[in-house]
Amino acid sequence: MTWSGGPGHINTFATAGSASRNNTVLNAKPNDSGMRAYYDLLKAAPASISMFAHPGTTFGNFSNFAYYDAVIGQRITMLEVGNGEGAIGSGGYFPSYEQFDLALDKGWMVAPVNSQDNHRGRWGNSNTARTAIWTNDLSLDGVYNALRLRRVYSTEVSDLEIVYMVNGMPLGTIFDEVPDAAVFTAEITNPTSGNYVKEAMLVTNGGVQILRDTPGTQNYSYSKTIENPAAGWYYLRVVVGTPQGDRFAVTAPVWFGQGALVGFNDVSKSTNMAVTGEEFTITAEMFNGEPSAVTIESIEYTVNGTVLASYPSLNAVIPASGSYTHQQAYMPMVERAEAIKVNAVVRFADSQTLTISSELNYNVIDSDRVTYIGIDGSHRNAYVDGNSTETRWATSQHWQQMRTCAPRF
């Protein structure tokens, strides 16, 4: 069953009935009332299992994964980090790994899946993305139980095997307390010759990557120990080198208690294309899911590791269940790949502090290689919001393709 009545789509399994997409209550858009009504419906169906489908800008990300509570968190146990019938890396495949990190930061205990929103046939084998289920019981009930327990991982390599354990417990385990030490192990196997483990690392709160290895071998045994680990979530991210390019796999996390519910909803820029000599605005939106207000003591912006701007005495207060937005102007001057990183120091009600980070990656294009193109959308011959004339920027090497598609004026 699929719900699509608001800022996102949800797939639900193991229910005796279905919900009509024409249901006016479940499909009401104002104030996310349809989504909240569907959450209430799931709460009343304890055997059901749901997943967040293809979260992102196209279909929505559930209002930045709002409205979490412990009961609905038991019903929604998965999130798609990849979706589409196209080949991995093509325009028909849509990754959303950053949405996985955001949902985890918001308190959702979800495991990553990879599937096909496929309307073209070849169901299941139109690309190499797979959801791997960790179970010895291949009955329907056994598979459903594995999905409830988050015993899954996502892989863009169809035969990649990962056995991820923490303190002897499998992926998806929720530890009620933070252990004195955490032993992370993974057996990573590439049956296909030519594929190799390029990177293996842990990812934790805020999407921070830690304990990264670069073995370069076909198979690899990952093993790391953290003494006195921080509360929060930890999953394994594997980069597989293949003849077709890098492919990614991420496992379900394990959770040590509850990490701080403070982080970044988004870091974005005000222009679709960054061009040399053209200023744009960086917008950093932070959230506070804690029961008490927190204070943003400071914010720092860096570009490729060089400090762009620093606000050491910001002291901005985010109320409980609130958000805060900070903006910074920036003008790139060199054509290159850039990474803008935003670091914020958060002070909690008990005076403890935490540094949270988020990164925005994009390419800067030399303005001399850019052509300004006007597209006539007034005759309903272009997919332009509002059917009005808009403008688009395009690199000059794409001009020939765009010219052949543009209407005559």
URVEN-V854950 format. One line per field, one symbol per residue. burial: b if it has 24 or more other ideal C-beta (glycine too) atoms within 12 Angstrom, else e. A space follows every 50 residues. Layout:
burial = ???
This chain:
burial = bbbbbbbbbbbbbbeeeebeeeeeebeeeeebebbbbbbebbeebeebbb bbbbbbeebbbbbbbbbbeeebbbbbbbbbbbbbbeebeeeebbbbbbbb bbbbbbbbbbbbbbbbbeeeeeeeebbbbbbbbbeeeeeeeeebbbbbbb bbbbbbbbbbbbbbbbeebbbbbbbeebbeebbbbbebbbeeeebbbbbb bbbbbbbbbbbebebeeebbebebebeebbbbbbbbbbbbbbeeeebbbb bbbbbbebbbbbbbbbbbbebebbbeebebebbbbbbbbbeeebbbbbbb bbbeeeebbeeeebebebeeebbbbbebebebeeeeebbbbbbbbbbbee eeebbbbbbbebebbeeeebbebebeeeeeeeeeeeeeeeebbbbeeeee eeeeeeeee
